[in-house]
Amino acid sequence: MKQPVRRTLPRILRLLALTALVGTTLAHAADDYADITQLLKAGKAGEALTKADQRLATSPRDPQLRFLRGVAQSDSGKPTEAITTFTKLTEEYPELPEPYNNLAVLYANQNQLDKARTALEMAIRTNPSYATAHENLGDIYAKLASQAYNKALQLDATNANSVKPKLALIRELFSADPSGKARPAAAAPSPSPSPAPAVVATQRPAPAPAAAPAAPAPAPVAPAPTPAPAPAPAAAAPAPAAAAAAPASTQEVTAAVQAWAAAWAAKDMKAYLGAYDKDFDPPGRQTRAAWEKERESRIVGKSKITVQVSDITVSVSGNKATARFRQAYSADALNVTSRKTLDLVQNGGRWAIVREATGG
């Protein structure tokens, strides 16, 4: 059985560094994001920071560039500057959970665990289905528990038999992985090279690989002589279908995801909320009524929304299904790409959402 990979808090920022805020509507800007991203992946944080600053000189309010600049500052050993960058992003773009998450990691690295917890709680309040923030918040709680257990030992050594096993579990959780690798807290998609279409129910299409240089045209080949026709068989068997059609249930689940994306983009709250089953459990310990009110305020308040889903993978088991896909979300000046998972159930002849999660 494959052993789970252990993680350390100081590494989470590096893993999240290249996530959602790298979408754009301009091809040349996408090239800049890709260049900065590649520099960060190559460990050239100083060069990445220089390039980000150069681009920000002409586009000072670009949230994607500012996000990448914050990552470069952190990787360059400038946590104070990175905290300032991410803090300003949370003030100007409070609907984005990623800056809150990175702030939390920076605070955790400085052992400011209460600030880290507050930042992650804000990330979850902003997007209750943001799985990365939930996981990181669990790590913060474990760190806080470790501090509390150590304090209990200092105050009363007779508690050692009950406290030390708990401490050992926490230390094992945060021990470094011998391979030097860690499980990513979120996907790291590449910048989208072209504008997202209006509403296409297809977390952004995967970028196409760079075109290879055109090969020289092959020399013309003389046509081969036409062979004599073979004698017809006594009874011709029917030709097999080119490809088997997808099961009806898979098509129905895909159509449900498409309708959900279209309703979201159209700001049709009746259809959007109707895509969720009566047993949908809102994340973040919200009541259904509070969740619906918050979703309506976030959706209706936008002047324009685009939702594009691609790379849909559907698995169906009886009356339950799971749809995994890439989602490209654009609202006003924001472009965010992420991975999304929807769990659905067939109820009353239709497929409805019972759980959703972002990231992972």
CORQUIKA-V859884 format. One record per residue. N is the residue number from 1. RES is the residue in one letter. PSI is psi in degrees with one decimal (999 if undefined). Layout:
n=N res=RES psi=PSI
n=N res=RES psi=PSI
This chain:
n=1 res=M psi=134.4
n=2 res=K psi=127.7
n=3 res=Q psi=139.9
n=4 res=P psi=145.2
n=5 res=V psi=129.6
n=6 res=R psi=151.3
n=7 res=R psi=155.9
n=8 res=T psi=142.6
n=9 res=L psi=-43.0
n=10 res=P psi=-14.1
n=11 res=R psi=-13.2
n=12 res=I psi=-39.7
n=13 res=L psi=-42.9
n=14 res=R psi=-37.2
n=15 res=L psi=-33.7
n=16 res=L psi=-9.5
n=17 res=A psi=-31.4
n=18 res=L psi=33.0
n=19 res=T psi=-140.9
n=20 res=A psi=-30.4
n=21 res=L psi=46.1
n=22 res=V psi=20.4
n=23 res=G psi=161.6
n=24 res=T psi=169.4
n=25 res=T psi=5.6
n=26 res=L psi=128.5
n=27 res=A psi=-42.7
n=28 res=H psi=-35.0
n=29 res=A psi=-38.1
n=30 res=A psi=-37.5
n=31 res=D psi=-41.1
n=32 res=D psi=-44.0
n=33 res=Y psi=-43.1
n=34 res=A psi=-40.6
n=35 res=D psi=-45.4
n=36 res=I psi=-41.6
n=37 res=T psi=-44.6
n=38 res=Q psi=-38.5
n=39 res=L psi=-40.7
n=40 res=L psi=-42.8
n=41 res=K psi=-33.6
n=42 res=A psi=0.8
n=43 res=G psi=15.8
n=44 res=K psi=64.4
n=45 res=A psi=-37.5
n=46 res=G psi=-44.2
n=47 res=E psi=-38.4
n=48 res=A psi=-42.1
n=49 res=L psi=-41.9
n=50 res=T psi=-44.5
n=51 res=K psi=-40.1
n=52 res=A psi=-42.2
n=53 res=D psi=-38.3
n=54 res=Q psi=-43.5
n=55 res=R psi=-36.5
n=56 res=L psi=-19.2
n=57 res=A psi=-30.4
n=58 res=T psi=-19.0
n=59 res=S psi=69.2
n=60 res=P psi=-18.5
n=61 res=R psi=4.2
n=62 res=D psi=113.0
n=63 res=P psi=-33.0
n=64 res=Q psi=-45.2
n=65 res=L psi=-39.8
n=66 res=R psi=-37.6
n=67 res=F psi=-47.9
n=68 res=L psi=-33.8
n=69 res=R psi=-41.5
n=70 res=G psi=-39.3
n=71 res=V psi=-45.2
n=72 res=A psi=-39.0
n=73 res=Q psi=-44.1
n=74 res=S psi=-46.0
n=75 res=D psi=-19.7
n=76 res=S psi=5.3
n=77 res=G psi=31.7
n=78 res=K psi=65.4
n=79 res=P psi=-34.3
n=80 res=T psi=-45.3
n=81 res=E psi=-38.5
n=82 res=A psi=-41.2
n=83 res=I psi=-41.8
n=84 res=T psi=-43.1
n=85 res=T psi=-49.1
n=86 res=F psi=-34.2
n=87 res=T psi=-43.7
n=88 res=K psi=-35.3
n=89 res=L psi=-40.1
n=90 res=T psi=-31.1
n=91 res=E psi=-38.8
n=92 res=E psi=-26.5
n=93 res=Y psi=68.1
n=94 res=P psi=-13.3
n=95 res=E psi=-4.1
n=96 res=L psi=122.8
n=97 res=P psi=-24.3
n=98 res=E psi=-43.9
n=99 res=P psi=-37.4
n=100 res=Y psi=-43.0
n=101 res=N psi=-45.5
n=102 res=N psi=-34.0
n=103 res=L psi=-44.2
n=104 res=A psi=-41.8
n=105 res=V psi=-40.4
n=106 res=L psi=-43.4
n=107 res=Y psi=-40.3
n=108 res=A psi=-38.9
n=109 res=N psi=-25.3
n=110 res=Q psi=7.7
n=111 res=N psi=24.1
n=112 res=Q psi=71.8
n=113 res=L psi=-31.9
n=114 res=D psi=-42.0
n=115 res=K psi=-39.4
n=116 res=A psi=-44.1
n=117 res=R psi=-43.9
n=118 res=T psi=-42.6
n=119 res=A psi=-41.4
n=120 res=L psi=-36.1
n=121 res=E psi=-35.4
n=122 res=M psi=-39.5
n=123 res=A psi=-42.6
n=124 res=I psi=-36.2
n=125 res=R psi=-36.3
n=126 res=T psi=-41.5
n=127 res=N psi=93.1
n=128 res=P psi=-18.9
n=129 res=S psi=14.3
n=130 res=Y psi=98.5
n=131 res=A psi=-36.9
n=132 res=T psi=-44.8
n=133 res=A psi=-38.8
n=134 res=H psi=-43.8
n=135 res=E psi=-44.4
n=136 res=N psi=-34.9
n=137 res=L psi=-37.1
n=138 res=G psi=-39.1
n=139 res=D psi=-40.8
n=140 res=I psi=-43.9
n=141 res=Y psi=-38.6
n=142 res=A psi=-40.5
n=143 res=K psi=-42.8
n=144 res=L psi=-38.5
n=145 res=A psi=-39.4
n=146 res=S psi=-43.1
n=147 res=Q psi=-40.1
n=148 res=A psi=-41.0
n=149 res=Y psi=-41.6
n=150 res=N psi=-40.4
n=151 res=K psi=-39.1
n=152 res=A psi=-38.3
n=153 res=L psi=-39.6
n=154 res=Q psi=-37.7
n=155 res=L psi=-31.7
n=156 res=D psi=100.2
n=157 res=A psi=-16.8
n=158 res=T psi=-11.3
n=159 res=N psi=4.3
n=160 res=A psi=-41.1
n=161 res=N psi=-31.4
n=162 res=S psi=-29.3
n=163 res=V psi=-40.4
n=164 res=K psi=-39.9
n=165 res=P psi=-34.4
n=166 res=K psi=-41.7
n=167 res=L psi=-38.9
n=168 res=A psi=-39.5
n=169 res=L psi=-42.4
n=170 res=I psi=-40.4
n=171 res=R psi=-36.2
n=172 res=E psi=-39.6
n=173 res=L psi=-40.0
n=174 res=F psi=9.8
n=175 res=S psi=148.8
n=176 res=A psi=144.3
n=177 res=D psi=128.0
n=178 res=P psi=-28.6
n=179 res=S psi=-11.2
n=180 res=G psi=3.7
n=181 res=K psi=160.0
n=182 res=A psi=150.9
n=183 res=R psi=126.3
n=184 res=P psi=138.7
n=185 res=A psi=-21.0
n=186 res=A psi=160.2
n=187 res=A psi=155.5
n=188 res=A psi=74.5
n=189 res=P psi=156.4
n=190 res=S psi=160.8
n=191 res=P psi=142.3
n=192 res=S psi=125.9
n=193 res=P psi=-6.9
n=194 res=S psi=163.4
n=195 res=P psi=145.8
n=196 res=A psi=136.1
n=197 res=P psi=167.2
n=198 res=A psi=-86.3
n=199 res=V psi=111.2
n=200 res=V psi=112.8
n=201 res=A psi=83.8
n=202 res=T psi=999
n=203 res=Q psi=999
n=204 res=R psi=137.2
n=205 res=P psi=147.8
n=206 res=A psi=134.0
n=207 res=P psi=141.3
n=208 res=A psi=146.7
n=209 res=P psi=155.3
n=210 res=A psi=141.5
n=211 res=A psi=136.2
n=212 res=A psi=153.3
n=213 res=P psi=140.9
n=214 res=A psi=132.1
n=215 res=A psi=148.3
n=216 res=P psi=144.9
n=217 res=A psi=137.3
n=218 res=P psi=151.1
n=219 res=A psi=143.5
n=220 res=P psi=141.8
n=221 res=V psi=134.2
n=222 res=A psi=136.3
n=223 res=P psi=140.2
n=224 res=A psi=147.3
n=225 res=P psi=140.9
n=226 res=T psi=122.4
n=227 res=P psi=155.8
n=228 res=A psi=141.6
n=229 res=P psi=139.4
n=230 res=A psi=149.5
n=231 res=P psi=140.7
n=232 res=A psi=140.1
n=233 res=P psi=157.9
n=234 res=A psi=-41.0
n=235 res=A psi=113.5
n=236 res=A psi=128.2
n=237 res=A psi=148.1
n=238 res=P psi=140.6
n=239 res=A psi=138.3
n=240 res=P psi=154.0
n=241 res=A psi=146.7
n=242 res=A psi=-41.1
n=243 res=A psi=141.8
n=244 res=A psi=137.4
n=245 res=A psi=149.3
n=246 res=A psi=145.6
n=247 res=P psi=149.5
n=248 res=A psi=-38.7
n=249 res=S psi=-38.2
n=250 res=T psi=-42.7
n=251 res=Q psi=-38.7
n=252 res=E psi=-40.8
n=253 res=V psi=-43.8
n=254 res=T psi=-42.7
n=255 res=A psi=-36.0
n=256 res=A psi=-40.8
n=257 res=V psi=-41.3
n=258 res=Q psi=-43.1
n=259 res=A psi=-38.3
n=260 res=W psi=-45.7
n=261 res=A psi=-41.2
n=262 res=A psi=-41.8
n=263 res=A psi=-39.5
n=264 res=W psi=-48.3
n=265 res=A psi=-34.5
n=266 res=A psi=-4.6
n=267 res=K psi=33.2
n=268 res=D psi=90.0
n=269 res=M psi=-33.8
n=270 res=K psi=-47.2
n=271 res=A psi=-38.1
n=272 res=Y psi=-52.3
n=273 res=L psi=-28.7
n=274 res=G psi=-15.3
n=275 res=A psi=-10.8
n=276 res=Y psi=135.4
n=277 res=D psi=158.7
n=278 res=K psi=-21.7
n=279 res=D psi=11.1
n=280 res=F psi=131.9
n=281 res=D psi=102.1
n=282 res=P psi=133.3
n=283 res=P psi=164.4
n=284 res=G psi=17.4
n=285 res=R psi=26.9
n=286 res=Q psi=153.9
n=287 res=T psi=161.3
n=288 res=R psi=-41.1
n=289 res=A psi=-42.5
n=290 res=A psi=-40.0
n=291 res=W psi=-45.4
n=292 res=E psi=-40.2
n=293 res=K psi=-42.1
n=294 res=E psi=-41.9
n=295 res=R psi=-40.7
n=296 res=E psi=-41.3
n=297 res=S psi=-34.9
n=298 res=R psi=-32.2
n=299 res=I psi=-51.1
n=300 res=V psi=-27.6
n=301 res=G psi=-10.8
n=302 res=K psi=143.9
n=303 res=S psi=-32.1
n=304 res=K psi=136.5
n=305 res=I psi=137.3
n=306 res=T psi=131.1
n=307 res=V psi=119.5
n=308 res=Q psi=124.4
n=309 res=V psi=143.1
n=310 res=S psi=170.9
n=311 res=D psi=46.1
n=312 res=I psi=130.5
n=313 res=T psi=123.1
n=314 res=V psi=133.0
n=315 res=S psi=134.0
n=316 res=V psi=135.3
n=317 res=S psi=100.3
n=318 res=G psi=-123.2
n=319 res=N psi=15.3
n=320 res=K psi=147.9
n=321 res=A psi=155.5
n=322 res=T psi=130.1
n=323 res=A psi=123.7
n=324 res=R psi=137.7
n=325 res=F psi=170.8
n=326 res=R psi=138.9
n=327 res=Q psi=124.7
n=328 res=A psi=114.0
n=329 res=Y psi=129.9
n=330 res=S psi=128.1
n=331 res=A psi=115.8
n=332 res=D psi=-114.0
n=333 res=A psi=2.6
n=334 res=L psi=143.5
n=335 res=N psi=113.2
n=336 res=V psi=130.2
n=337 res=T psi=136.4
n=338 res=S psi=170.6
n=339 res=R psi=145.6
n=340 res=K psi=144.9
n=341 res=T psi=128.0
n=342 res=L psi=127.4
n=343 res=D psi=130.0
n=344 res=L psi=159.3
n=345 res=V psi=143.7
n=346 res=Q psi=120.8
n=347 res=N psi=120.4
n=348 res=G psi=31.4
n=349 res=G psi=6.8
n=350 res=R psi=158.7
n=351 res=W psi=127.9
n=352 res=A psi=152.9
n=353 res=I psi=130.8
n=354 res=V psi=-16.2
n=355 res=R psi=143.5
n=356 res=E psi=148.0
n=357 res=A psi=142.4
n=358 res=T psi=141.2
n=359 res=G psi=-177.1
n=360 res=G psi=999
